[in-house]
Every structure is written in C-alpha cells, then in structure tokens.
C-alpha cells in the first residue's frame, strides 16, 4: 500500500482518541427510548428505537442512563408496563446506573412524593393503556382522576 505502518498507526491513534473524547448522549426520553433515537424535523418528532417505531410526539429527556441499550422496550401500558419503567428495571438488574435529570414530581399536581409512574396519556391528558405518543409522570391520585 502507499502508506507506512507508522503513518497508519498514528492516524488510527488520533481517530480512536477523538472518538473516546466525544461525549455520547445518554439521555432517555419520557417515552422510554434514548434521545439519540429521536429526530426532530420542522417541529415533528420521530422516534425509532429499533425496527419498531414509537409514536412519541414530544421529546422530553428525563433520565441519564449508563447504557441506553436497555431502553429498547415497547410500552404496553402504564407503570411497570411502560417502556421507561422496563428500561429502568433492566438497567438496575444488570447493575447499570440511571439518574433522573428532572425533578421527580407529578406532571399534573406537582406532588414530589417520589411515587410517580410513567403513564401513556391521550392528547387531552386522559390515561390510557396503549402508547399514544404522549406520556406523563403521574402520582396515583392524578392517575385515577384523569
């Protein structure tokens, strides 16, 4: 080839160092998927965490995760069935850190008793059992009131 071993090693070391120095975005949206899996074009959000598409309509980072791969889950309802909860549990189960980057409070009443759960809601705010593209952190009282 037209390059020396020394030149190839020098370039490879520089590129490897550049890749290490880049900060990866490890934030997780309230829909339960990594922020990097979202694209926003002309105000329209598209979330494609895997082969499946998430109906997420508004990207809202709520967590910072050591490993975003555990957040490749599908929402099947509220609470433990929500993709966000499933990702948190799988991260904890494998000893990976997750940290809230927002104040943990109810999106409706503002209660900060740390007993909120992720809930898929309709555009008008009613709790539902299927992914709608709208999600909220709700306390038990507000979840029942909606």
C-alpha positions in Angstrom: 0.0 0.0 0.0 1.0 3.6 -0.4 1.2 4.3 3.4 3.6 3.3 6.1 2.8 1.3 9.2 3.8 4.2 11.3 1.5 6.6 9.4 -1.4 4.2 9.7 -0.8 3.7 13.4 -0.6 7.5 14.0 -3.8 8.2 12.2 -5.6 5.3 13.9 -4.5 6.5 17.3 -5.7 10.1 16.6 -9.1 8.9 15.4 -9.5 6.5 18.3 -8.7 9.3 20.7 -11.2 11.6 19.0 -14.0 9.0 19.3 -13.2 8.5 23.0 -13.3 12.2 23.8 -16.8 12.7 22.3 -19.5 12.8 24.9 -22.2 10.4 24.0 -25.8 11.5 24.6 -27.0 9.0 27.3 -30.3 10.8 28.0 -33.6 8.9 27.9 -36.9 10.5 26.8 -40.1 10.0 28.8 -41.3 7.7 26.1 -38.7 5.3 27.4 -36.2 5.5 24.5 -32.8 7.1 24.0 -32.8 10.7 22.9 -30.5 9.8 20.0 -33.2 7.6 18.6 -35.3 10.7 18.1 -35.2 13.0 15.1 -36.9 16.4 15.0 -37.6 17.9 11.6 -39.7 21.1 11.2 -41.1 20.6 14.7 -42.2 17.0 14.1 -40.7 14.3 16.3 -40.0 10.8 15.1 -38.8 8.1 17.5 -37.4 4.9 16.0 -35.6 2.9 18.8 -35.3 -0.3 16.8 -37.2 -1.9 13.9 -40.4 -0.8 15.6 -41.5 2.9 15.6 -42.6 4.7 18.7 -45.4 7.2 18.4 -43.6 9.7 20.6 -44.8 13.3 19.7 -42.6 15.4 22.0 -39.1 14.5 23.1 -38.6 15.2 26.8 -35.4 13.9 28.4 -36.0 12.7 31.9 -33.1 10.2 32.7 -29.4 9.8 32.1 -28.5 6.1 31.6 -25.1 4.4 31.7 -26.3 2.1 28.9 -29.1 3.2 26.6 -29.4 -0.3 25.1 -31.7 -1.4 28.0 -34.2 1.2 26.8 -35.2 -0.7 23.7 -38.6 -1.8 25.0 -42.2 -1.2 23.9 -44.8 0.4 26.1 -47.7 -1.9 26.9 -49.4 0.2 29.4 -48.7 2.4 32.5 -46.4 1.9 35.4 -44.4 -1.4 35.2 -45.6 -1.9 31.6 -44.3 1.4 30.3 -41.0 1.3 28.3 -39.4 3.8 30.7 -40.0 1.6 33.7 -39.0 -1.5 31.8 -35.7 0.1 30.8 -35.0 1.3 34.3 -35.6 -2.1 35.8 -33.5 -3.8 33.2 -30.7 -1.3 33.8 -30.8 -1.9 37.6 -31.0 -5.6 37.1 -27.7 -5.5 35.2 -26.1 -3.0 37.6 -26.1 -0.1 35.2 -26.7 3.4 36.6 -29.7 5.5 35.8 -30.2 9.0 37.2 -33.2 11.4 37.0 -32.3 14.7 35.3 -35.6 16.3 36.1 -37.3 16.9 39.4 -39.3 13.8 40.1 -42.8 15.2 40.5 -46.3 14.6 39.2 -46.8 16.4 35.9 -50.4 17.2 36.9 -50.4 18.3 40.5 -46.7 18.8 41.1 -46.5 16.4 44.1 -42.9 15.4 44.8 -43.6 12.3 46.9 -41.5 10.2 44.5 -44.4 7.9 43.8 -45.0 8.9 40.2 -45.2 6.4 37.4 -44.9 6.9 33.6 -48.3 6.8 32.0 -49.3 7.0 28.4 -51.9 9.7 28.0 -54.1 11.0 25.2 -53.5 14.4 23.7 -56.1 15.8 26.1 -54.4 14.2 29.2 -56.5 11.1 29.8 -54.6 8.0 31.0 -54.7 5.1 28.6 -53.2 1.6 28.3 -51.6 2.0 24.9 -48.8 4.1 23.6 -50.2 7.3 22.1 -47.1 9.4 21.7 -47.9 11.4 24.8 -46.6 10.4 28.2 -46.7 11.9 31.7 -45.3 11.1 35.1 -48.4 10.9 37.3 -49.0 10.2 41.0 -51.6 7.6 42.0 -54.2 10.2 42.7 -53.8 12.1 39.4 -53.7 8.8 37.5 -57.1 7.9 38.8 -58.5 11.4 38.3 -57.6 11.7 34.7 
